[in-house]
Amino acid sequence: MFSTFSRLTYGPSFIQESHLSNEEHQKLKRDWVGQIFYSSFTSRSRGVAILINKALPLTEVKVKSDKLGRYVMISGMLYGDNVSYLNVYAPPVCPPDFHTKVFSLFSDWITESSVIAGDFNCCLNPRLDKSHSGSRSSVGTSQTLLGCCRDLDLIDTWRALHPTDKQYSFYSKVHKSPSRIHYFFTPNHALQKVISCSIGNIVISDHSPLFLVMSCKEQRPLPQWRFKNYLLKNPDFIEYFTEQLKFFLAENDTPEVSPSVLWETAKAVSRGFTTSFSAHLKHKKEAMPLTLHTPSTSSSAVPFRWSPSGFVYLGIHITLSLSGLYKANFIPLIRKIKEDL
């Protein structure tokens, strides 16, 4: 089962009837699982767990769980959004107010990114969710669950996308009939975030896996930097790059620096050279030499224009000497202030 999950899922995984102890649940935290939240009962019945892929940066997690292996709920931050997940296993025989209490407990955490998943052991729409009248179902439980959804403005996500379809998630060997008793519930106003919701094939047990795909504000990685090939046709760039690289190697190609470190550093520095020159092509910049003579390097071979007399930056006149700085800025400023007075 565990290897199957790793091939099928990227987001949170919801497991019902895990039949695992606390120690056995903790052992699931390996390979692709970064975080696990669970409620255990016995090794023969109940048990629920929420597995969080280690690629998901879920933080600030709060947890509420049952001591009888029937539900676990979490809330946290994911990609800057408040998210919350509830995983439920409703035993065939449970207190009449079970669903009401669980949904009420979860209600404070509901956001547009909330997901409720579970095995609820009932059919919400007997006409569509049962193959025939012999299938198991509890009308009272179904009505209670529907009432909880109405109160919290939740929808049966699969049914919302497949309003007239008949597809089942469980096969009862006792009744020899299939039914749909597993559900994803999501906020009604967040249906536009749902990309797909589907029922898989029964492979591992007598239950089918359910899949829900939703959009989220995923922080995408920065685009990979690529060298602009057209620069190789620019003789100014070739001259500038060659001079800068020679200077870099003269300073850093020493016995103390390993070839691998030198190579990786050279790539990073070369990227800087290239980015600087590319910016120069878009906007010519000015630089002032700090010596009495302008450097001999040709002006076209550097990503800026030499300005021996100084330049203006953010409204300030930059000059070579301190006295020139005072004359170029403070004297005009004082004169302007006097005029304004």
DAGIGI-V310914 format. One line per field, one symbol per residue. burial: b if it has 24 or more other C-alpha atoms within 12 Angstrom, else e. Layout:
burial->???
This chain:
burial->eeeebeeebebbbbbbbbbbbbeebeebeeebbbbbbbbbbeeeebbbbbbbbeebebeeeebbbbebbbbbbbbbbbeeebbbbbbbbbbeeeeeebbbebbeebbebbbbbbbbbbbbbbbbbbeebbbeeebbbbeebbebbbebbeebbbbbbbbbeeeeeebbbbbeeeeeebbbbbbbbbbbebbeebeebbbeeeeeeebbbbbbbbebeeeeeeeeeeeeeeeeeeebbebbbeebbeeeeeeeeeeeeeeeeeeeebeeebeebbebbbeeeeeeeebbeeeeeeeeeeeebbbbbbbebbbeeeeebbbeeeeeeeebeeeeeeeeeeeee
